[in-house]
Amino acid sequence: MTFKELEIKLIEERYNPESYCIGSGWSRLDDGYAVDKGKKKYEFFYVERGQKSPMKEFDTEEDATNYAYEFLSKEKWSRSHNVGFYSSKEEAELRMSTLQEAGIGTASGGRTKLTMCNIKVN
């Protein structure tokens, strides 16, 4: 598949666009994975704070995009989305309920799961 086809596939399958980049522009990532055409080869790499850490190189765009898709499909955070921070458990439960009523986080899509995390700040 091409970069454009991979981009469309990741959007359709609800991957978090903040966790990956296809092509140029990867330096915008705070923390995520990217695939891009290097000087001689196609590259798949990890980005943290705009810094590139190479992981794998490929001769063809198709090999690079197929690898990127397979990697992201196994990476547990690539489909995660933060929907908010709340000062009380009741507020978070209300938002969770609203999302579930809208069909988000239910078994209907088979891929989306809602999870509530409790973090206390003193």
C-alpha positions, 0 to 999 in steps of 0.5 A: 500500500502507499503512504496515502492508502495507509493514512486512510486505513488508519483513519478508518480504523480509528487509530489515534493520529497523535500516535503516528505520522505518515511521511514528512511532518513527523517532528510534530510528534511528542511520542509516536511512530513514523514512516517516511522516505529517507535519502536512500530507503524507506524508514520506520522509526520511533519519535520522542520529543521530535527526535528520531530513533530508527527501527527498520529500513525498507527498499519499497514503500509497500514494504514500509507501509505494510510493516508500519500497519502490522506494527501499529496494529499490535501496539497497545497505545496506537488506538488510545484517545484521551477524552478528558480530565475530571475533578471527580469520579462522578464527572468521569462516569457521566462522560463515560455514560454519554459516550457509551450511549452514543455507541462509543466504547461498546462492542458494536465496533469491536475495537473501541474500549473505554477505560477509566483511570484514577489519578490523584494529585495532591 
